[in-house]
Amino acid sequence: MRFFALVFTLVWCGGMIAFAVRDGWSPALILSLVLLVVGAGLGIPMLGMAAIAVGDELIVRNVYRTRRLRRSQIEGFRIGRSPIMPFGRTIHGLVPGETVALDVGLTLFRLLDGRRALEKQLEDLRSWLSVAS
């Protein structure tokens, strides 16, 4: 997902900058600058997404929130729908009373062998969860 975010941000923002430079001062410049800000606002937060297992803690950095989950809190992991992309799939951590999406694993499932990548990540997380402390 971070690769997608990086490519999106570079292409979108690069295109808007090229458009602004090419046209000089015109009404289109204002539109291209607004679109540049929107693209950067969408793309840059995605670059920080991560799921990091440190000892007995899983740190989940999503676009809008960072969660710290202790291994003892997590009941398991499963693949489910993504809360940030309509057709995407991601891994969900199951904690009592809720699920926590790991947006860093987001894939378009059928594209670019997304199912296999998600299953590998799911296997790695389940292995981490099953390790005795």
Phi and psi in radians as a Rosetta constraint file:
Dihedral C 1 N 2 CA 2 C 2 CIRCULARHARMONIC -1.145 0.35
Dihedral N 2 CA 2 C 2 N 3 CIRCULARHARMONIC -0.620 0.35
Dihedral C 2 N 3 CA 3 C 3 CIRCULARHARMONIC -1.087 0.35
Dihedral N 3 CA 3 C 3 N 4 CIRCULARHARMONIC -0.780 0.35
Dihedral C 3 N 4 CA 4 C 4 CIRCULARHARMONIC -1.040 0.35
Dihedral N 4 CA 4 C 4 N 5 CIRCULARHARMONIC -0.777 0.35
Dihedral C 4 N 5 CA 5 C 5 CIRCULARHARMONIC -1.098 0.35
Dihedral N 5 CA 5 C 5 N 6 CIRCULARHARMONIC -0.732 0.35
Dihedral C 5 N 6 CA 6 C 6 CIRCULARHARMONIC -1.118 0.35
Dihedral N 6 CA 6 C 6 N 7 CIRCULARHARMONIC -0.826 0.35
Dihedral C 6 N 7 CA 7 C 7 CIRCULARHARMONIC -1.101 0.35
Dihedral N 7 CA 7 C 7 N 8 CIRCULARHARMONIC -0.794 0.35
Dihedral C 7 N 8 CA 8 C 8 CIRCULARHARMONIC -1.004 0.35
Dihedral N 8 CA 8 C 8 N 9 CIRCULARHARMONIC -0.849 0.35
Dihedral C 8 N 9 CA 9 C 9 CIRCULARHARMONIC -1.104 0.35
Dihedral N 9 CA 9 C 9 N 10 CIRCULARHARMONIC -0.778 0.35
Dihedral C 9 N 10 CA 10 C 10 CIRCULARHARMONIC -1.139 0.35
Dihedral N 10 CA 10 C 10 N 11 CIRCULARHARMONIC -0.796 0.35
Dihedral C 10 N 11 CA 11 C 11 CIRCULARHARMONIC -1.174 0.35
Dihedral N 11 CA 11 C 11 N 12 CIRCULARHARMONIC -0.847 0.35
Dihedral C 11 N 12 CA 12 C 12 CIRCULARHARMONIC -1.069 0.35
Dihedral N 12 CA 12 C 12 N 13 CIRCULARHARMONIC -0.935 0.35
Dihedral C 12 N 13 CA 13 C 13 CIRCULARHARMONIC -1.198 0.35
Dihedral N 13 CA 13 C 13 N 14 CIRCULARHARMONIC -0.687 0.35
Dihedral C 13 N 14 CA 14 C 14 CIRCULARHARMONIC -1.075 0.35
Dihedral N 14 CA 14 C 14 N 15 CIRCULARHARMONIC -0.727 0.35
Dihedral C 14 N 15 CA 15 C 15 CIRCULARHARMONIC -1.115 0.35
Dihedral N 15 CA 15 C 15 N 16 CIRCULARHARMONIC -0.721 0.35
Dihedral C 15 N 16 CA 16 C 16 CIRCULARHARMONIC -1.191 0.35
Dihedral N 16 CA 16 C 16 N 17 CIRCULARHARMONIC -0.671 0.35
Dihedral C 16 N 17 CA 17 C 17 CIRCULARHARMONIC -1.150 0.35
Dihedral N 17 CA 17 C 17 N 18 CIRCULARHARMONIC -0.776 0.35
Dihedral C 17 N 18 CA 18 C 18 CIRCULARHARMONIC -1.078 0.35
Dihedral N 18 CA 18 C 18 N 19 CIRCULARHARMONIC -0.710 0.35
Dihedral C 18 N 19 CA 19 C 19 CIRCULARHARMONIC -1.116 0.35
Dihedral N 19 CA 19 C 19 N 20 CIRCULARHARMONIC -0.741 0.35
Dihedral C 19 N 20 CA 20 C 20 CIRCULARHARMONIC -1.166 0.35
Dihedral N 20 CA 20 C 20 N 21 CIRCULARHARMONIC -0.742 0.35
Dihedral C 20 N 21 CA 21 C 21 CIRCULARHARMONIC -1.182 0.35
Dihedral N 21 CA 21 C 21 N 22 CIRCULARHARMONIC -0.695 0.35
Dihedral C 21 N 22 CA 22 C 22 CIRCULARHARMONIC -1.124 0.35
Dihedral N 22 CA 22 C 22 N 23 CIRCULARHARMONIC -0.734 0.35
Dihedral C 22 N 23 CA 23 C 23 CIRCULARHARMONIC -1.527 0.35
Dihedral N 23 CA 23 C 23 N 24 CIRCULARHARMONIC -0.222 0.35
Dihedral C 23 N 24 CA 24 C 24 CIRCULARHARMONIC 1.132 0.35
Dihedral N 24 CA 24 C 24 N 25 CIRCULARHARMONIC -2.704 0.35
Dihedral C 24 N 25 CA 25 C 25 CIRCULARHARMONIC -1.349 0.35
Dihedral N 25 CA 25 C 25 N 26 CIRCULARHARMONIC 1.976 0.35
Dihedral C 25 N 26 CA 26 C 26 CIRCULARHARMONIC -2.766 0.35
Dihedral N 26 CA 26 C 26 N 27 CIRCULARHARMONIC 2.970 0.35
Dihedral C 26 N 27 CA 27 C 27 CIRCULARHARMONIC -1.036 0.35
Dihedral N 27 CA 27 C 27 N 28 CIRCULARHARMONIC -0.496 0.35
Dihedral C 27 N 28 CA 28 C 28 CIRCULARHARMONIC -1.175 0.35
Dihedral N 28 CA 28 C 28 N 29 CIRCULARHARMONIC -0.438 0.35
Dihedral C 28 N 29 CA 29 C 29 CIRCULARHARMONIC -1.092 0.35
Dihedral N 29 CA 29 C 29 N 30 CIRCULARHARMONIC -0.745 0.35
Dihedral C 29 N 30 CA 30 C 30 CIRCULARHARMONIC -1.090 0.35
Dihedral N 30 CA 30 C 30 N 31 CIRCULARHARMONIC -0.766 0.35
Dihedral C 30 N 31 CA 31 C 31 CIRCULARHARMONIC -1.093 0.35
Dihedral N 31 CA 31 C 31 N 32 CIRCULARHARMONIC -0.763 0.35
Dihedral C 31 N 32 CA 32 C 32 CIRCULARHARMONIC -1.169 0.35
Dihedral N 32 CA 32 C 32 N 33 CIRCULARHARMONIC -0.603 0.35
Dihedral C 32 N 33 CA 33 C 33 CIRCULARHARMONIC -1.199 0.35
Dihedral N 33 CA 33 C 33 N 34 CIRCULARHARMONIC -0.680 0.35
Dihedral C 33 N 34 CA 34 C 34 CIRCULARHARMONIC -1.104 0.35
Dihedral N 34 CA 34 C 34 N 35 CIRCULARHARMONIC -0.780 0.35
Dihedral C 34 N 35 CA 35 C 35 CIRCULARHARMONIC -1.148 0.35
Dihedral N 35 CA 35 C 35 N 36 CIRCULARHARMONIC -0.567 0.35
Dihedral C 35 N 36 CA 36 C 36 CIRCULARHARMONIC -1.102 0.35
Dihedral N 36 CA 36 C 36 N 37 CIRCULARHARMONIC -0.794 0.35
Dihedral C 36 N 37 CA 37 C 37 CIRCULARHARMONIC -1.127 0.35
Dihedral N 37 CA 37 C 37 N 38 CIRCULARHARMONIC -0.742 0.35
Dihedral C 37 N 38 CA 38 C 38 CIRCULARHARMONIC -1.092 0.35
Dihedral N 38 CA 38 C 38 N 39 CIRCULARHARMONIC -0.811 0.35
Dihedral C 38 N 39 CA 39 C 39 CIRCULARHARMONIC -1.081 0.35
Dihedral N 39 CA 39 C 39 N 40 CIRCULARHARMONIC -0.766 0.35
Dihedral C 39 N 40 CA 40 C 40 CIRCULARHARMONIC -1.160 0.35
Dihedral N 40 CA 40 C 40 N 41 CIRCULARHARMONIC -0.666 0.35
Dihedral C 40 N 41 CA 41 C 41 CIRCULARHARMONIC -1.138 0.35
Dihedral N 41 CA 41 C 41 N 42 CIRCULARHARMONIC -0.532 0.35
Dihedral C 41 N 42 CA 42 C 42 CIRCULARHARMONIC -1.454 0.35
Dihedral N 42 CA 42 C 42 N 43 CIRCULARHARMONIC -0.705 0.35
Dihedral C 42 N 43 CA 43 C 43 CIRCULARHARMONIC -1.418 0.35
Dihedral N 43 CA 43 C 43 N 44 CIRCULARHARMONIC -0.724 0.35
Dihedral C 43 N 44 CA 44 C 44 CIRCULARHARMONIC -1.105 0.35
Dihedral N 44 CA 44 C 44 N 45 CIRCULARHARMONIC -0.758 0.35
Dihedral C 44 N 45 CA 45 C 45 CIRCULARHARMONIC -1.070 0.35
Dihedral N 45 CA 45 C 45 N 46 CIRCULARHARMONIC -0.514 0.35
Dihedral C 45 N 46 CA 46 C 46 CIRCULARHARMONIC -1.180 0.35
Dihedral N 46 CA 46 C 46 N 47 CIRCULARHARMONIC -0.434 0.35
Dihedral C 46 N 47 CA 47 C 47 CIRCULARHARMONIC -1.203 0.35
Dihedral N 47 CA 47 C 47 N 48 CIRCULARHARMONIC -0.383 0.35
Dihedral C 47 N 48 CA 48 C 48 CIRCULARHARMONIC -1.594 0.35
Dihedral N 48 CA 48 C 48 N 49 CIRCULARHARMONIC 0.023 0.35
Dihedral C 48 N 49 CA 49 C 49 CIRCULARHARMONIC -1.174 0.35
Dihedral N 49 CA 49 C 49 N 50 CIRCULARHARMONIC 2.423 0.35
Dihedral C 49 N 50 CA 50 C 50 CIRCULARHARMONIC -2.847 0.35
Dihedral N 50 CA 50 C 50 N 51 CIRCULARHARMONIC 2.753 0.35
Dihedral C 50 N 51 CA 51 C 51 CIRCULARHARMONIC -2.288 0.35
Dihedral N 51 CA 51 C 51 N 52 CIRCULARHARMONIC 1.939 0.35
Dihedral C 51 N 52 CA 52 C 52 CIRCULARHARMONIC -2.131 0.35
Dihedral N 52 CA 52 C 52 N 53 CIRCULARHARMONIC 2.125 0.35
Dihedral C 52 N 53 CA 53 C 53 CIRCULARHARMONIC -1.637 0.35
Dihedral N 53 CA 53 C 53 N 54 CIRCULARHARMONIC 2.042 0.35
Dihedral C 53 N 54 CA 54 C 54 CIRCULARHARMONIC -2.177 0.35
Dihedral N 54 CA 54 C 54 N 55 CIRCULARHARMONIC 1.876 0.35
Dihedral C 54 N 55 CA 55 C 55 CIRCULARHARMONIC 1.070 0.35
Dihedral N 55 CA 55 C 55 N 56 CIRCULARHARMONIC -2.126 0.35
Dihedral C 55 N 56 CA 56 C 56 CIRCULARHARMONIC -1.718 0.35
Dihedral N 56 CA 56 C 56 N 57 CIRCULARHARMONIC 0.363 0.35
Dihedral C 56 N 57 CA 57 C 57 CIRCULARHARMONIC -2.245 0.35
Dihedral N 57 CA 57 C 57 N 58 CIRCULARHARMONIC 2.420 0.35
Dihedral C 57 N 58 CA 58 C 58 CIRCULARHARMONIC -1.929 0.35
Dihedral N 58 CA 58 C 58 N 59 CIRCULARHARMONIC 2.054 0.35
Dihedral C 58 N 59 CA 59 C 59 CIRCULARHARMONIC -1.697 0.35
Dihedral N 59 CA 59 C 59 N 60 CIRCULARHARMONIC 2.090 0.35
Dihedral C 59 N 60 CA 60 C 60 CIRCULARHARMONIC -1.958 0.35
Dihedral N 60 CA 60 C 60 N 61 CIRCULARHARMONIC 1.870 0.35
Dihedral C 60 N 61 CA 61 C 61 CIRCULARHARMONIC -1.776 0.35
Dihedral N 61 CA 61 C 61 N 62 CIRCULARHARMONIC 1.867 0.35
Dihedral C 61 N 62 CA 62 C 62 CIRCULARHARMONIC -1.745 0.35
Dihedral N 62 CA 62 C 62 N 63 CIRCULARHARMONIC -3.086 0.35
Dihedral C 62 N 63 CA 63 C 63 CIRCULARHARMONIC -1.042 0.35
Dihedral N 63 CA 63 C 63 N 64 CIRCULARHARMONIC -0.757 0.35
Dihedral C 63 N 64 CA 64 C 64 CIRCULARHARMONIC -1.930 0.35
Dihedral N 64 CA 64 C 64 N 65 CIRCULARHARMONIC -0.135 0.35
Dihedral C 64 N 65 CA 65 C 65 CIRCULARHARMONIC -2.714 0.35
Dihedral N 65 CA 65 C 65 N 66 CIRCULARHARMONIC 2.555 0.35
Dihedral C 65 N 66 CA 66 C 66 CIRCULARHARMONIC -1.981 0.35
Dihedral N 66 CA 66 C 66 N 67 CIRCULARHARMONIC 2.282 0.35
Dihedral C 66 N 67 CA 67 C 67 CIRCULARHARMONIC -2.112 0.35
Dihedral N 67 CA 67 C 67 N 68 CIRCULARHARMONIC 2.505 0.35
Dihedral C 67 N 68 CA 68 C 68 CIRCULARHARMONIC -2.009 0.35
Dihedral N 68 CA 68 C 68 N 69 CIRCULARHARMONIC 2.037 0.35
Dihedral C 68 N 69 CA 69 C 69 CIRCULARHARMONIC -2.020 0.35
Dihedral N 69 CA 69 C 69 N 70 CIRCULARHARMONIC 2.228 0.35
Dihedral C 69 N 70 CA 70 C 70 CIRCULARHARMONIC -1.355 0.35
Dihedral N 70 CA 70 C 70 N 71 CIRCULARHARMONIC 2.580 0.35
Dihedral C 70 N 71 CA 71 C 71 CIRCULARHARMONIC -0.973 0.35
Dihedral N 71 CA 71 C 71 N 72 CIRCULARHARMONIC -0.658 0.35
Dihedral C 71 N 72 CA 72 C 72 CIRCULARHARMONIC -1.176 0.35
Dihedral N 72 CA 72 C 72 N 73 CIRCULARHARMONIC -0.398 0.35
Dihedral C 72 N 73 CA 73 C 73 CIRCULARHARMONIC -1.353 0.35
Dihedral N 73 CA 73 C 73 N 74 CIRCULARHARMONIC -0.508 0.35
Dihedral C 73 N 74 CA 74 C 74 CIRCULARHARMONIC -1.455 0.35
Dihedral N 74 CA 74 C 74 N 75 CIRCULARHARMONIC 2.161 0.35
Dihedral C 74 N 75 CA 75 C 75 CIRCULARHARMONIC -1.520 0.35
Dihedral N 75 CA 75 C 75 N 76 CIRCULARHARMONIC -0.424 0.35
Dihedral C 75 N 76 CA 76 C 76 CIRCULARHARMONIC 2.910 0.35
Dihedral N 76 CA 76 C 76 N 77 CIRCULARHARMONIC -3.061 0.35
Dihedral C 76 N 77 CA 77 C 77 CIRCULARHARMONIC -2.316 0.35
Dihedral N 77 CA 77 C 77 N 78 CIRCULARHARMONIC 2.624 0.35
Dihedral C 77 N 78 CA 78 C 78 CIRCULARHARMONIC -2.620 0.35
Dihedral N 78 CA 78 C 78 N 79 CIRCULARHARMONIC 2.834 0.35
Dihedral C 78 N 79 CA 79 C 79 CIRCULARHARMONIC -1.604 0.35
Dihedral N 79 CA 79 C 79 N 80 CIRCULARHARMONIC 2.363 0.35
Dihedral C 79 N 80 CA 80 C 80 CIRCULARHARMONIC -2.678 0.35
Dihedral N 80 CA 80 C 80 N 81 CIRCULARHARMONIC -3.039 0.35
Dihedral C 80 N 81 CA 81 C 81 CIRCULARHARMONIC -1.200 0.35
Dihedral N 81 CA 81 C 81 N 82 CIRCULARHARMONIC 2.600 0.35
Dihedral C 81 N 82 CA 82 C 82 CIRCULARHARMONIC -1.499 0.35
Dihedral N 82 CA 82 C 82 N 83 CIRCULARHARMONIC 2.393 0.35
Dihedral C 82 N 83 CA 83 C 83 CIRCULARHARMONIC -1.335 0.35
Dihedral N 83 CA 83 C 83 N 84 CIRCULARHARMONIC -0.245 0.35
Dihedral C 83 N 84 CA 84 C 84 CIRCULARHARMONIC -1.921 0.35
Dihedral N 84 CA 84 C 84 N 85 CIRCULARHARMONIC -0.140 0.35
Dihedral C 84 N 85 CA 85 C 85 CIRCULARHARMONIC -2.426 0.35
Dihedral N 85 CA 85 C 85 N 86 CIRCULARHARMONIC 2.114 0.35
Dihedral C 85 N 86 CA 86 C 86 CIRCULARHARMONIC -0.967 0.35
Dihedral N 86 CA 86 C 86 N 87 CIRCULARHARMONIC -0.687 0.35
Dihedral C 86 N 87 CA 87 C 87 CIRCULARHARMONIC -1.854 0.35
Dihedral N 87 CA 87 C 87 N 88 CIRCULARHARMONIC 0.152 0.35
Dihedral C 87 N 88 CA 88 C 88 CIRCULARHARMONIC -1.539 0.35
Dihedral N 88 CA 88 C 88 N 89 CIRCULARHARMONIC 2.781 0.35
Dihedral C 88 N 89 CA 89 C 89 CIRCULARHARMONIC -2.156 0.35
Dihedral N 89 CA 89 C 89 N 90 CIRCULARHARMONIC 2.581 0.35
Dihedral C 89 N 90 CA 90 C 90 CIRCULARHARMONIC -2.604 0.35
Dihedral N 90 CA 90 C 90 N 91 CIRCULARHARMONIC 3.062 0.35
Dihedral C 90 N 91 CA 91 C 91 CIRCULARHARMONIC -1.614 0.35
Dihedral N 91 CA 91 C 91 N 92 CIRCULARHARMONIC 2.429 0.35
Dihedral C 91 N 92 CA 92 C 92 CIRCULARHARMONIC -2.010 0.35
Dihedral N 92 CA 92 C 92 N 93 CIRCULARHARMONIC 2.325 0.35
Dihedral C 92 N 93 CA 93 C 93 CIRCULARHARMONIC -1.558 0.35
Dihedral N 93 CA 93 C 93 N 94 CIRCULARHARMONIC 2.267 0.35
Dihedral C 93 N 94 CA 94 C 94 CIRCULARHARMONIC -1.665 0.35
Dihedral N 94 CA 94 C 94 N 95 CIRCULARHARMONIC 1.983 0.35
Dihedral C 94 N 95 CA 95 C 95 CIRCULARHARMONIC -2.102 0.35
Dihedral N 95 CA 95 C 95 N 96 CIRCULARHARMONIC 2.758 0.35
Dihedral C 95 N 96 CA 96 C 96 CIRCULARHARMONIC -0.919 0.35
Dihedral N 96 CA 96 C 96 N 97 CIRCULARHARMONIC 2.119 0.35
Dihedral C 96 N 97 CA 97 C 97 CIRCULARHARMONIC 1.481 0.35
Dihedral N 97 CA 97 C 97 N 98 CIRCULARHARMONIC -0.076 0.35
Dihedral C 97 N 98 CA 98 C 98 CIRCULARHARMONIC -2.831 0.35
Dihedral N 98 CA 98 C 98 N 99 CIRCULARHARMONIC 2.983 0.35
Dihedral C 98 N 99 CA 99 C 99 CIRCULARHARMONIC -2.107 0.35
Dihedral N 99 CA 99 C 99 N 100 CIRCULARHARMONIC 2.542 0.35
Dihedral C 99 N 100 CA 100 C 100 CIRCULARHARMONIC -2.035 0.35
Dihedral N 100 CA 100 C 100 N 101 CIRCULARHARMONIC 2.025 0.35
Dihedral C 100 N 101 CA 101 C 101 CIRCULARHARMONIC -1.320 0.35
Dihedral N 101 CA 101 C 101 N 102 CIRCULARHARMONIC 2.390 0.35
Dihedral C 101 N 102 CA 102 C 102 CIRCULARHARMONIC -1.758 0.35
Dihedral N 102 CA 102 C 102 N 103 CIRCULARHARMONIC 1.509 0.35
Dihedral C 102 N 103 CA 103 C 103 CIRCULARHARMONIC -1.075 0.35
Dihedral N 103 CA 103 C 103 N 104 CIRCULARHARMONIC -0.368 0.35
Dihedral C 103 N 104 CA 104 C 104 CIRCULARHARMONIC -1.105 0.35
Dihedral N 104 CA 104 C 104 N 105 CIRCULARHARMONIC -0.446 0.35
Dihedral C 104 N 105 CA 105 C 105 CIRCULARHARMONIC -1.548 0.35
Dihedral N 105 CA 105 C 105 N 106 CIRCULARHARMONIC 0.121 0.35
Dihedral C 105 N 106 CA 106 C 106 CIRCULARHARMONIC -0.995 0.35
Dihedral N 106 CA 106 C 106 N 107 CIRCULARHARMONIC 2.278 0.35
Dihedral C 106 N 107 CA 107 C 107 CIRCULARHARMONIC -2.377 0.35
Dihedral N 107 CA 107 C 107 N 108 CIRCULARHARMONIC 2.872 0.35
Dihedral C 107 N 108 CA 108 C 108 CIRCULARHARMONIC -1.580 0.35
Dihedral N 108 CA 108 C 108 N 109 CIRCULARHARMONIC 0.367 0.35
Dihedral C 108 N 109 CA 109 C 109 CIRCULARHARMONIC 0.959 0.35
Dihedral N 109 CA 109 C 109 N 110 CIRCULARHARMONIC -1.046 0.35
Dihedral C 109 N 110 CA 110 C 110 CIRCULARHARMONIC -1.535 0.35
Dihedral N 110 CA 110 C 110 N 111 CIRCULARHARMONIC -0.313 0.35
Dihedral C 110 N 111 CA 111 C 111 CIRCULARHARMONIC -1.659 0.35
Dihedral N 111 CA 111 C 111 N 112 CIRCULARHARMONIC 2.560 0.35
Dihedral C 111 N 112 CA 112 C 112 CIRCULARHARMONIC 0.926 0.35
Dihedral N 112 CA 112 C 112 N 113 CIRCULARHARMONIC 0.635 0.35
Dihedral C 112 N 113 CA 113 C 113 CIRCULARHARMONIC 0.986 0.35
Dihedral N 113 CA 113 C 113 N 114 CIRCULARHARMONIC 0.776 0.35
Dihedral C 113 N 114 CA 114 C 114 CIRCULARHARMONIC -1.101 0.35
Dihedral N 114 CA 114 C 114 N 115 CIRCULARHARMONIC -0.598 0.35
Dihedral C 114 N 115 CA 115 C 115 CIRCULARHARMONIC -1.093 0.35
Dihedral N 115 CA 115 C 115 N 116 CIRCULARHARMONIC -0.819 0.35
Dihedral C 115 N 116 CA 116 C 116 CIRCULARHARMONIC -1.118 0.35
Dihedral N 116 CA 116 C 116 N 117 CIRCULARHARMONIC -0.729 0.35
Dihedral C 116 N 117 CA 117 C 117 CIRCULARHARMONIC -1.100 0.35
Dihedral N 117 CA 117 C 117 N 118 CIRCULARHARMONIC -0.766 0.35
Dihedral C 117 N 118 CA 118 C 118 CIRCULARHARMONIC -1.143 0.35
Dihedral N 118 CA 118 C 118 N 119 CIRCULARHARMONIC -0.711 0.35
Dihedral C 118 N 119 CA 119 C 119 CIRCULARHARMONIC -1.129 0.35
Dihedral N 119 CA 119 C 119 N 120 CIRCULARHARMONIC -0.623 0.35
Dihedral C 119 N 120 CA 120 C 120 CIRCULARHARMONIC -1.147 0.35
Dihedral N 120 CA 120 C 120 N 121 CIRCULARHARMONIC -0.807 0.35
Dihedral C 120 N 121 CA 121 C 121 CIRCULARHARMONIC -1.093 0.35
Dihedral N 121 CA 121 C 121 N 122 CIRCULARHARMONIC -0.694 0.35
Dihedral C 121 N 122 CA 122 C 122 CIRCULARHARMONIC -1.100 0.35
Dihedral N 122 CA 122 C 122 N 123 CIRCULARHARMONIC -0.747 0.35
Dihedral C 122 N 123 CA 123 C 123 CIRCULARHARMONIC -1.080 0.35
Dihedral N 123 CA 123 C 123 N 124 CIRCULARHARMONIC -0.747 0.35
Dihedral C 123 N 124 CA 124 C 124 CIRCULARHARMONIC -1.097 0.35
Dihedral N 124 CA 124 C 124 N 125 CIRCULARHARMONIC -0.742 0.35
Dihedral C 124 N 125 CA 125 C 125 CIRCULARHARMONIC -1.169 0.35
Dihedral N 125 CA 125 C 125 N 126 CIRCULARHARMONIC -0.704 0.35
Dihedral C 125 N 126 CA 126 C 126 CIRCULARHARMONIC -1.148 0.35
Dihedral N 126 CA 126 C 126 N 127 CIRCULARHARMONIC -0.634 0.35
Dihedral C 126 N 127 CA 127 C 127 CIRCULARHARMONIC -1.109 0.35
Dihedral N 127 CA 127 C 127 N 128 CIRCULARHARMONIC -0.779 0.35
Dihedral C 127 N 128 CA 128 C 128 CIRCULARHARMONIC -1.056 0.35
Dihedral N 128 CA 128 C 128 N 129 CIRCULARHARMONIC -0.732 0.35
Dihedral C 128 N 129 CA 129 C 129 CIRCULARHARMONIC -1.149 0.35
Dihedral N 129 CA 129 C 129 N 130 CIRCULARHARMONIC -0.608 0.35
Dihedral C 129 N 130 CA 130 C 130 CIRCULARHARMONIC -1.434 0.35
Dihedral N 130 CA 130 C 130 N 131 CIRCULARHARMONIC -0.208 0.35
Dihedral C 130 N 131 CA 131 C 131 CIRCULARHARMONIC -1.163 0.35
Dihedral N 131 CA 131 C 131 N 132 CIRCULARHARMONIC 2.238 0.35
Dihedral C 131 N 132 CA 132 C 132 CIRCULARHARMONIC -1.241 0.35
Dihedral N 132 CA 132 C 132 N 133 CIRCULARHARMONIC 2.459 0.35
